Amino acid sequence: AELIQPAVQGTLNVLRSCSKVTSVRRVVVTASIASVTFNKKTKGPDVVIDETWFSDPVFCEESQ
């Protein structure tokens, strides 16, 4: 909670500020690579990592 609340509030502040400026047409939200690669899938140089790779919550719990 001590990490999530400030992150959410900060994101909301940015989005509210952007909504007040007519020149802002798009907001891109990015995240850590850890959010999509902490799972049991095999990784390699020919592997394309996309939205199907989001971290497995069960695997994350088991790995704590």
mmCIF file of the N, C-alpha and C atoms, coordinates in Angstrom:
data_MODEL
# 
_entry.id   MODEL 
# 
loop_
_atom_site.group_PDB 
_atom_site.id 
_atom_site.type_symbol 
_atom_site.label_atom_id 
_atom_site.label_alt_id 
_atom_site.label_comp_id 
_atom_site.label_asym_id 
_atom_site.label_entity_id 
_atom_site.label_seq_id 
_atom_site.pdbx_PDB_ins_code 
_atom_site.Cartn_x 
_atom_site.Cartn_y 
_atom_site.Cartn_z 
_atom_site.occupancy 
_atom_site.B_iso_or_equiv 
_atom_site.pdbx_formal_charge 
_atom_site.auth_seq_id 
_atom_site.auth_comp_id 
_atom_site.auth_asym_id 
_atom_site.auth_atom_id 
_atom_site.pdbx_PDB_model_num 
ATOM 1   N N  . ALA A 1 1  ? 0.827  -1.201  0.000   1.00 0.00 ? 1  ALA A N  1 
ATOM 2   C CA . ALA A 1 1  ? 0.000  0.000   0.000   1.00 0.00 ? 1  ALA A CA 1 
ATOM 3   C C  . ALA A 1 1  ? 0.870  1.263   0.000   1.00 0.00 ? 1  ALA A C  1 
ATOM 4   N N  . GLU A 1 2  ? 1.995  1.217   0.693   1.00 0.00 ? 2  GLU A N  1 
ATOM 5   C CA . GLU A 1 2  ? 2.827  2.422   0.764   1.00 0.00 ? 2  GLU A CA 1 
ATOM 6   C C  . GLU A 1 2  ? 3.503  2.742   -0.565  1.00 0.00 ? 2  GLU A C  1 
ATOM 7   N N  . LEU A 1 3  ? 3.591  1.776   -1.458  1.00 0.00 ? 3  LEU A N  1 
ATOM 8   C CA . LEU A 1 3  ? 4.137  2.030   -2.794  1.00 0.00 ? 3  LEU A CA 1 
ATOM 9   C C  . LEU A 1 3  ? 3.034  2.301   -3.807  1.00 0.00 ? 3  LEU A C  1 
ATOM 10  N N  . ILE A 1 4  ? 1.923  1.616   -3.651  1.00 0.00 ? 4  ILE A N  1 
ATOM 11  C CA . ILE A 1 4  ? 0.846  1.707   -4.638  1.00 0.00 ? 4  ILE A CA 1 
ATOM 12  C C  . ILE A 1 4  ? 0.134  3.053   -4.577  1.00 0.00 ? 4  ILE A C  1 
ATOM 13  N N  . GLN A 1 5  ? -0.214 3.496   -3.382  1.00 0.00 ? 5  GLN A N  1 
ATOM 14  C CA . GLN A 1 5  ? -0.958 4.757   -3.241  1.00 0.00 ? 5  GLN A CA 1 
ATOM 15  C C  . GLN A 1 5  ? -0.239 5.945   -3.886  1.00 0.00 ? 5  GLN A C  1 
ATOM 16  N N  . PRO A 1 6  ? 1.035  6.168   -3.609  1.00 0.00 ? 6  PRO A N  1 
ATOM 17  C CA . PRO A 1 6  ? 1.715  7.297   -4.276  1.00 0.00 ? 6  PRO A CA 1 
ATOM 18  C C  . PRO A 1 6  ? 1.807  7.117   -5.793  1.00 0.00 ? 6  PRO A C  1 
ATOM 19  N N  . ALA A 1 7  ? 1.967  5.890   -6.249  1.00 0.00 ? 7  ALA A N  1 
ATOM 20  C CA . ALA A 1 7  ? 2.049  5.649   -7.695  1.00 0.00 ? 7  ALA A CA 1 
ATOM 21  C C  . ALA A 1 7  ? 0.717  5.966   -8.370  1.00 0.00 ? 7  ALA A C  1 
ATOM 22  N N  . VAL A 1 8  ? -0.371 5.525   -7.761  1.00 0.00 ? 8  VAL A N  1 
ATOM 23  C CA . VAL A 1 8  ? -1.702 5.802   -8.314  1.00 0.00 ? 8  VAL A CA 1 
ATOM 24  C C  . VAL A 1 8  ? -1.973 7.308   -8.290  1.00 0.00 ? 8  VAL A C  1 
ATOM 25  N N  . GLN A 1 9  ? -1.686 7.948   -7.175  1.00 0.00 ? 9  GLN A N  1 
ATOM 26  C CA . GLN A 1 9  ? -1.926 9.388   -7.055  1.00 0.00 ? 9  GLN A CA 1 
ATOM 27  C C  . GLN A 1 9  ? -1.084 10.172  -8.057  1.00 0.00 ? 9  GLN A C  1 
ATOM 28  N N  . GLY A 1 10 ? 0.161  9.777   -8.222  1.00 0.00 ? 10 GLY A N  1 
ATOM 29  C CA . GLY A 1 10 ? 1.023  10.441  -9.192  1.00 0.00 ? 10 GLY A CA 1 
ATOM 30  C C  . GLY A 1 10 ? 0.519  10.284  -10.614 1.00 0.00 ? 10 GLY A C  1 
ATOM 31  N N  . THR A 1 11 ? 0.061  9.086   -10.941 1.00 0.00 ? 11 THR A N  1 
ATOM 32  C CA . THR A 1 11 ? -0.487 8.836   -12.277 1.00 0.00 ? 11 THR A CA 1 
ATOM 33  C C  . THR A 1 11 ? -1.733 9.671   -12.512 1.00 0.00 ? 11 THR A C  1 
ATOM 34  N N  . LEU A 1 12 ? -2.620 9.713   -11.522 1.00 0.00 ? 12 LEU A N  1 
ATOM 35  C CA . LEU A 1 12 ? -3.832 10.527  -11.648 1.00 0.00 ? 12 LEU A CA 1 
ATOM 36  C C  . LEU A 1 12 ? -3.493 12.005  -11.817 1.00 0.00 ? 12 LEU A C  1 
ATOM 37  N N  . ASN A 1 13 ? -2.497 12.483  -11.092 1.00 0.00 ? 13 ASN A N  1 
ATOM 38  C CA . ASN A 1 13 ? -2.076 13.886  -11.224 1.00 0.00 ? 13 ASN A CA 1 
ATOM 39  C C  . ASN A 1 13 ? -1.596 14.189  -12.638 1.00 0.00 ? 13 ASN A C  1 
ATOM 40  N N  . VAL A 1 14 ? -0.811 13.281  -13.199 1.00 0.00 ? 14 VAL A N  1 
ATOM 41  C CA . VAL A 1 14 ? -0.314 13.474  -14.569 1.00 0.00 ? 14 VAL A CA 1 
ATOM 42  C C  . VAL A 1 14 ? -1.474 13.481  -15.553 1.00 0.00 ? 14 VAL A C  1 
ATOM 43  N N  . LEU A 1 15 ? -2.389 12.521  -15.424 1.00 0.00 ? 15 LEU A N  1 
ATOM 44  C CA . LEU A 1 15 ? -3.524 12.441  -16.351 1.00 0.00 ? 15 LEU A CA 1 
ATOM 45  C C  . LEU A 1 15 ? -4.433 13.664  -16.238 1.00 0.00 ? 15 LEU A C  1 
ATOM 46  N N  . ARG A 1 16 ? -4.661 14.129  -15.025 1.00 0.00 ? 16 ARG A N  1 
ATOM 47  C CA . ARG A 1 16 ? -5.487 15.338  -14.845 1.00 0.00 ? 16 ARG A CA 1 
ATOM 48  C C  . ARG A 1 16 ? -4.812 16.549  -15.488 1.00 0.00 ? 16 ARG A C  1 
ATOM 49  N N  . SER A 1 17 ? -3.516 16.662  -15.303 1.00 0.00 ? 17 SER A N  1 
ATOM 50  C CA . SER A 1 17 ? -2.787 17.780  -15.907 1.00 0.00 ? 17 SER A CA 1 
ATOM 51  C C  . SER A 1 17 ? -2.844 17.710  -17.426 1.00 0.00 ? 17 SER A C  1 
ATOM 52  N N  . CYS A 1 18 ? -2.672 16.515  -17.968 1.00 0.00 ? 18 CYS A N  1 
ATOM 53  C CA . CYS A 1 18 ? -2.717 16.341  -19.425 1.00 0.00 ? 18 CYS A CA 1 
ATOM 54  C C  . CYS A 1 18 ? -4.093 16.691  -19.981 1.00 0.00 ? 18 CYS A C  1 
ATOM 55  N N  . SER A 1 19 ? -5.142 16.374  -19.234 1.00 0.00 ? 19 SER A N  1 
ATOM 56  C CA . SER A 1 19 ? -6.496 16.642  -19.726 1.00 0.00 ? 19 SER A CA 1 
ATOM 57  C C  . SER A 1 19 ? -6.797 18.140  -19.806 1.00 0.00 ? 19 SER A C  1 
ATOM 58  N N  . LYS A 1 20 ? -6.013 18.951  -19.136 1.00 0.00 ? 20 LYS A N  1 
ATOM 59  C CA . LYS A 1 20 ? -6.213 20.406  -19.138 1.00 0.00 ? 20 LYS A CA 1 
ATOM 60  C C  . LYS A 1 20 ? -5.471 21.105  -20.273 1.00 0.00 ? 20 LYS A C  1 
ATOM 61  N N  . VAL A 1 21 ? -4.636 20.365  -20.986 1.00 0.00 ? 21 VAL A N  1 
ATOM 62  C CA . VAL A 1 21 ? -3.811 20.950  -22.047 1.00 0.00 ? 21 VAL A CA 1 
ATOM 63  C C  . VAL A 1 21 ? -4.288 20.412  -23.391 1.00 0.00 ? 21 VAL A C  1 
ATOM 64  N N  . THR A 1 22 ? -4.701 21.296  -24.267 1.00 0.00 ? 22 THR A N  1 
ATOM 65  C CA . THR A 1 22 ? -5.258 20.853  -25.551 1.00 0.00 ? 22 THR A CA 1 
ATOM 66  C C  . THR A 1 22 ? -4.217 20.255  -26.491 1.00 0.00 ? 22 THR A C  1 
ATOM 67  N N  . SER A 1 23 ? -2.954 20.559  -26.276 1.00 0.00 ? 23 SER A N  1 
ATOM 68  C CA . SER A 1 23 ? -1.921 20.035  -27.174 1.00 0.00 ? 23 SER A CA 1 
ATOM 69  C C  . SER A 1 23 ? -1.548 18.580  -26.867 1.00 0.00 ? 23 SER A C  1 
ATOM 70  N N  . VAL A 1 24 ? -1.944 18.062  -25.720 1.00 0.00 ? 24 VAL A N  1 
ATOM 71  C CA . VAL A 1 24 ? -1.652 16.661  -25.384 1.00 0.00 ? 24 VAL A CA 1 
ATOM 72  C C  . VAL A 1 24 ? -2.717 15.794  -26.039 1.00 0.00 ? 24 VAL A C  1 
ATOM 73  N N  . ARG A 1 25 ? -2.286 14.958  -26.969 1.00 0.00 ? 25 ARG A N  1 
ATOM 74  C CA . ARG A 1 25 ? -3.218 14.098  -27.696 1.00 0.00 ? 25 ARG A CA 1 
ATOM 75  C C  . ARG A 1 25 ? -3.182 12.665  -27.209 1.00 0.00 ? 25 ARG A C  1 
ATOM 76  N N  . ARG A 1 26 ? -2.095 12.280  -26.563 1.00 0.00 ? 26 ARG A N  1 
ATOM 77  C CA . ARG A 1 26 ? -1.927 10.876  -26.215 1.00 0.00 ? 26 ARG A CA 1 
ATOM 78  C C  . ARG A 1 26 ? -1.027 10.765  -24.994 1.00 0.00 ? 26 ARG A C  1 
ATOM 79  N N  . VAL A 1 27 ? -1.323 9.786   -24.152 1.00 0.00 ? 27 VAL A N  1 
ATOM 80  C CA . VAL A 1 27 ? -0.476 9.471   -23.000 1.00 0.00 ? 27 VAL A CA 1 
ATOM 81  C C  . VAL A 1 27 ? -0.054 8.015   -23.142 1.00 0.00 ? 27 VAL A C  1 
ATOM 82  N N  . VAL A 1 28 ? 1.222  7.762   -23.021 1.00 0.00 ? 28 VAL A N  1 
ATOM 83  C CA . VAL A 1 28 ? 1.742  6.400   -23.120 1.00 0.00 ? 28 VAL A CA 1 
ATOM 84  C C  . VAL A 1 28 ? 2.171  5.954   -21.727 1.00 0.00 ? 28 VAL A C  1 
ATOM 85  N N  . VAL A 1 29 ? 1.588  4.854   -21.270 1.00 0.00 ? 29 VAL A N  1 
ATOM 86  C CA . VAL A 1 29 ? 1.928  4.303   -19.961 1.00 0.00 ? 29 VAL A CA 1 
ATOM 87  C C  . VAL A 1 29 ? 2.892  3.144   -20.175 1.00 0.00 ? 29 VAL A C  1 
ATOM 88  N N  . THR A 1 30 ? 4.006  3.177   -19.490 1.00 0.00 ? 30 THR A N  1 
ATOM 89  C CA . THR A 1 30 ? 4.988  2.103   -19.601 1.00 0.00 ? 30 THR A CA 1 
ATOM 90  C C  . THR A 1 30 ? 5.172  1.438   -18.244 1.00 0.00 ? 30 THR A C  1 
ATOM 91  N N  . ALA A 1 31 ? 5.821  0.295   -18.251 1.00 0.00 ? 31 ALA A N  1 
ATOM 92  C CA . ALA A 1 31 ? 6.048  -0.440  -17.004 1.00 0.00 ? 31 ALA A CA 1 
ATOM 93  C C  . ALA A 1 31 ? 7.397  -1.140  -17.076 1.00 0.00 ? 31 ALA A C  1 
ATOM 94  N N  . SER A 1 32 ? 7.763  -1.716  -15.988 1.00 0.00 ? 32 SER A N  1 
ATOM 95  C CA . SER A 1 32 ? 9.005  -2.475  -15.919 1.00 0.00 ? 32 SER A CA 1 
ATOM 96  C C  . SER A 1 32 ? 8.881  -3.762  -16.728 1.00 0.00 ? 32 SER A C  1 
ATOM 97  N N  . ILE A 1 33 ? 9.966  -4.207  -17.314 1.00 0.00 ? 33 ILE A N  1 
ATOM 98  C CA . ILE A 1 33 ? 9.977  -5.483  -18.030 1.00 0.00 ? 33 ILE A CA 1 
ATOM 99  C C  . ILE A 1 33 ? 9.630  -6.628  -17.087 1.00 0.00 ? 33 ILE A C  1 
ATOM 100 N N  . ALA A 1 34 ? 9.855  -6.429  -15.796 1.00 0.00 ? 34 ALA A N  1 
ATOM 101 C CA . ALA A 1 34 ? 9.526  -7.465  -14.810 1.00 0.00 ? 34 ALA A CA 1 
ATOM 102 C C  . ALA A 1 34 ? 8.033  -7.772  -14.783 1.00 0.00 ? 34 ALA A C  1 
ATOM 103 N N  . SER A 1 35 ? 7.210  -6.821  -15.179 1.00 0.00 ? 35 SER A N  1 
ATOM 104 C CA . SER A 1 35 ? 5.765  -7.055  -15.154 1.00 0.00 ? 35 SER A CA 1 
ATOM 105 C C  . SER A 1 35 ? 5.310  -8.037  -16.231 1.00 0.00 ? 35 SER A C  1 
ATOM 106 N N  . VAL A 1 36 ? 6.147  -8.291  -17.220 1.00 0.00 ? 36 VAL A N  1 
ATOM 107 C CA . VAL A 1 36 ? 5.754  -9.219  -18.278 1.00 0.00 ? 36 VAL A CA 1 
ATOM 108 C C  . VAL A 1 36 ? 6.653  -10.439 -18.409 1.00 0.00 ? 36 VAL A C  1 
ATOM 109 N N  . THR A 1 37 ? 7.698  -10.518 -17.646 1.00 0.00 ? 37 THR A N  1 
ATOM 110 C CA . THR A 1 37 ? 8.606  -11.651 -17.853 1.00 0.00 ? 37 THR A CA 1 
ATOM 111 C C  . THR A 1 37 ? 8.835  -12.520 -16.628 1.00 0.00 ? 37 THR A C  1 
ATOM 112 N N  . PHE A 1 38 ? 8.152  -12.245 -15.521 1.00 0.00 ? 38 PHE A N  1 
ATOM 113 C CA . PHE A 1 38 ? 8.353  -13.074 -14.337 1.00 0.00 ? 38 PHE A CA 1 
ATOM 114 C C  . PHE A 1 38 ? 7.363  -14.228 -14.393 1.00 0.00 ? 38 PHE A C  1 
ATOM 115 N N  . ASN A 1 39 ? 7.722  -15.253 -15.152 1.00 0.00 ? 39 ASN A N  1 
ATOM 116 C CA . ASN A 1 39 ? 6.886  -16.431 -15.331 1.00 0.00 ? 39 ASN A CA 1 
ATOM 117 C C  . ASN A 1 39 ? 7.791  -17.611 -15.686 1.00 0.00 ? 39 ASN A C  1 
ATOM 118 N N  . LYS A 1 40 ? 7.185  -18.742 -15.968 1.00 0.00 ? 40 LYS A N  1 
ATOM 119 C CA . LYS A 1 40 ? 7.956  -19.961 -16.247 1.00 0.00 ? 40 LYS A CA 1 
ATOM 120 C C  . LYS A 1 40 ? 8.268  -20.150 -17.731 1.00 0.00 ? 40 LYS A C  1 
ATOM 121 N N  . LYS A 1 41 ? 7.878  -19.212 -18.567 1.00 0.00 ? 41 LYS A N  1 
ATOM 122 C CA . LYS A 1 41 ? 8.077  -19.373 -20.007 1.00 0.00 ? 41 LYS A CA 1 
ATOM 123 C C  . LYS A 1 41 ? 9.559  -19.306 -20.367 1.00 0.00 ? 41 LYS A C  1 
ATOM 124 N N  . THR A 1 42 ? 9.936  -20.105 -21.356 1.00 0.00 ? 42 THR A N  1 
ATOM 125 C CA . THR A 1 42 ? 11.316 -20.136 -21.822 1.00 0.00 ? 42 THR A CA 1 
ATOM 126 C C  . THR A 1 42 ? 11.607 -18.891 -22.653 1.00 0.00 ? 42 THR A C  1 
ATOM 127 N N  . LYS A 1 43 ? 12.702 -18.240 -22.328 1.00 0.00 ? 43 LYS A N  1 
ATOM 128 C CA . LYS A 1 43 ? 13.090 -17.029 -23.048 1.00 0.00 ? 43 LYS A CA 1 
ATOM 129 C C  . LYS A 1 43 ? 14.320 -17.323 -23.907 1.00 0.00 ? 43 LYS A C  1 
ATOM 130 N N  . GLY A 1 44 ? 14.438 -16.650 -25.001 1.00 0.00 ? 44 GLY A N  1 
ATOM 131 C CA . GLY A 1 44 ? 15.589 -16.832 -25.870 1.00 0.00 ? 44 GLY A CA 1 
ATOM 132 C C  . GLY A 1 44 ? 15.680 -15.685 -26.849 1.00 0.00 ? 44 GLY A C  1 
ATOM 133 N N  . PRO A 1 45 ? 16.727 -15.658 -27.647 1.00 0.00 ? 45 PRO A N  1 
ATOM 134 C CA . PRO A 1 45 ? 16.937 -14.537 -28.564 1.00 0.00 ? 45 PRO A CA 1 
ATOM 135 C C  . PRO A 1 45 ? 15.867 -14.422 -29.651 1.00 0.00 ? 45 PRO A C  1 
ATOM 136 N N  . ASP A 1 46 ? 15.187 -15.519 -29.970 1.00 0.00 ? 46 ASP A N  1 
ATOM 137 C CA . ASP A 1 46 ? 14.168 -15.492 -31.022 1.00 0.00 ? 46 ASP A CA 1 
ATOM 138 C C  . ASP A 1 46 ? 12.750 -15.351 -30.477 1.00 0.00 ? 46 ASP A C  1 
ATOM 139 N N  . VAL A 1 47 ? 12.609 -15.199 -29.165 1.00 0.00 ? 47 VAL A N  1 
ATOM 140 C CA . VAL A 1 47 ? 11.290 -15.120 -28.538 1.00 0.00 ? 47 VAL A CA 1 
ATOM 141 C C  . VAL A 1 47 ? 10.787 -13.678 -28.568 1.00 0.00 ? 47 VAL A C  1 
ATOM 142 N N  . VAL A 1 48 ? 9.547  -13.505 -29.011 1.00 0.00 ? 48 VAL A N  1 
ATOM 143 C CA . VAL A 1 48 ? 8.910  -12.193 -28.997 1.00 0.00 ? 48 VAL A CA 1 
ATOM 144 C C  . VAL A 1 48 ? 8.064  -12.109 -27.733 1.00 0.00 ? 48 VAL A C  1 
ATOM 145 N N  . ILE A 1 49 ? 8.340  -11.107 -26.900 1.00 0.00 ? 49 ILE A N  1 
ATOM 146 C CA . ILE A 1 49 ? 7.597  -10.930 -25.653 1.00 0.00 ? 49 ILE A CA 1 
ATOM 147 C C  . ILE A 1 49 ? 6.521  -9.878  -25.886 1.00 0.00 ? 49 ILE A C  1 
ATOM 148 N N  . ASP A 1 50 ? 5.256  -10.263 -25.657 1.00 0.00 ? 50 ASP A N  1 
ATOM 149 C CA . ASP A 1 50 ? 4.140  -9.344  -25.855 1.00 0.00 ? 50 ASP A CA 1 
ATOM 150 C C  . ASP A 1 50 ? 3.175  -9.450  -24.675 1.00 0.00 ? 50 ASP A C  1 
ATOM 151 N N  . GLU A 1 51 ? 1.939  -8.969  -24.857 1.00 0.00 ? 51 GLU A N  1 
ATOM 152 C CA . GLU A 1 51 ? 0.984  -8.931  -23.752 1.00 0.00 ? 51 GLU A CA 1 
ATOM 153 C C  . GLU A 1 51 ? 0.583  -10.312 -23.235 1.00 0.00 ? 51 GLU A C  1 
ATOM 154 N N  . THR A 1 52 ? 0.856  -11.362 -23.998 1.00 0.00 ? 52 THR A N  1 
ATOM 155 C CA . THR A 1 52 ? 0.534  -12.711 -23.521 1.00 0.00 ? 52 THR A CA 1 
ATOM 156 C C  . THR A 1 52 ? 1.538  -13.196 -22.484 1.00 0.00 ? 52 THR A C  1 
ATOM 157 N N  . TRP A 1 53 ? 2.591  -12.438 -22.270 1.00 0.00 ? 53 TRP A N  1 
ATOM 158 C CA . TRP A 1 53 ? 3.661  -12.825 -21.350 1.00 0.00 ? 53 TRP A CA 1 
ATOM 159 C C  . TRP A 1 53 ? 3.509  -12.263 -19.951 1.00 0.00 ? 53 TRP A C  1 
ATOM 160 N N  . PHE A 1 54 ? 2.436  -11.549 -19.654 1.00 0.00 ? 54 PHE A N  1 
ATOM 161 C CA . PHE A 1 54 ? 2.323  -10.934 -18.331 1.00 0.00 ? 54 PHE A CA 1 
ATOM 162 C C  . PHE A 1 54 ? 2.604  -11.943 -17.240 1.00 0.00 ? 54 PHE A C  1 
ATOM 163 N N  . SER A 1 55 ? 3.255  -11.490 -16.201 1.00 0.00 ? 55 SER A N  1 
ATOM 164 C CA . SER A 1 55 ? 3.700  -12.362 -15.116 1.00 0.00 ? 55 SER A CA 1 
ATOM 165 C C  . SER A 1 55 ? 2.558  -13.191 -14.546 1.00 0.00 ? 55 SER A C  1 
ATOM 166 N N  . ASP A 1 56 ? 2.877  -14.423 -14.243 1.00 0.00 ? 56 ASP A N  1 
ATOM 167 C CA . ASP A 1 56 ? 1.920  -15.371 -13.681 1.00 0.00 ? 56 ASP A CA 1 
ATOM 168 C C  . ASP A 1 56 ? 1.802  -15.115 -12.177 1.00 0.00 ? 56 ASP A C  1 
ATOM 169 N N  . PRO A 1 57 ? 0.622  -14.680 -11.691 1.00 0.00 ? 57 PRO A N  1 
ATOM 170 C CA . PRO A 1 57 ? 0.465  -14.371 -10.264 1.00 0.00 ? 57 PRO A CA 1 
ATOM 171 C C  . PRO A 1 57 ? 0.782  -15.553 -9.346  1.00 0.00 ? 57 PRO A C  1 
ATOM 172 N N  . VAL A 1 58 ? 0.410  -16.759 -9.763  1.00 0.00 ? 58 VAL A N  1 
ATOM 173 C CA . VAL A 1 58 ? 0.682  -17.945 -8.944  1.00 0.00 ? 58 VAL A CA 1 
ATOM 174 C C  . VAL A 1 58 ? 2.186  -18.170 -8.852  1.00 0.00 ? 58 VAL A C  1 
ATOM 175 N N  . PHE A 1 59 ? 2.878  -18.068 -9.977  1.00 0.00 ? 59 PHE A N  1 
ATOM 176 C CA . PHE A 1 59 ? 4.330  -18.228 -9.987  1.00 0.00 ? 59 PHE A CA 1 
ATOM 177 C C  . PHE A 1 59 ? 5.000  -17.165 -9.117  1.00 0.00 ? 59 PHE A C  1 
ATOM 178 N N  . CYS A 1 60 ? 4.502  -15.937 -9.179  1.00 0.00 ? 60 CYS A N  1 
ATOM 179 C CA . CYS A 1 60 ? 5.063  -14.860 -8.354  1.00 0.00 ? 60 CYS A CA 1 
ATOM 180 C C  . CYS A 1 60 ? 4.904  -15.179 -6.868  1.00 0.00 ? 60 CYS A C  1 
ATOM 181 N N  . GLU A 1 61 ? 3.724  -15.661 -6.477  1.00 0.00 ? 61 GLU A N  1 
ATOM 182 C CA . GLU A 1 61 ? 3.484  -16.016 -5.071  1.00 0.00 ? 61 GLU A CA 1 
ATOM 183 C C  . GLU A 1 61 ? 4.406  -17.149 -4.633  1.00 0.00 ? 61 GLU A C  1 
ATOM 184 N N  . GLU A 1 62 ? 4.540  -18.159 -5.484  1.00 0.00 ? 62 GLU A N  1 
ATOM 185 C CA . GLU A 1 62 ? 5.384  -19.311 -5.152  1.00 0.00 ? 62 GLU A CA 1 
ATOM 186 C C  . GLU A 1 62 ? 6.855  -18.923 -5.052  1.00 0.00 ? 62 GLU A C  1 
ATOM 187 N N  . SER A 1 63 ? 7.257  -17.884 -5.750  1.00 0.00 ? 63 SER A N  1 
ATOM 188 C CA . SER A 1 63 ? 8.662  -17.489 -5.803  1.00 0.00 ? 63 SER A CA 1 
ATOM 189 C C  . SER A 1 63 ? 9.074  -16.530 -4.692  1.00 0.00 ? 63 SER A C  1 
ATOM 190 N N  . GLN A 1 64 ? 8.142  -16.125 -3.867  1.00 0.00 ? 64 GLN A N  1 
ATOM 191 C CA . GLN A 1 64 ? 8.482  -15.168 -2.795  1.00 0.00 ? 64 GLN A CA 1 
ATOM 192 C C  . GLN A 1 64 ? 9.367  -15.784 -1.753  1.00 0.00 ? 64 GLN A C  1 
# 
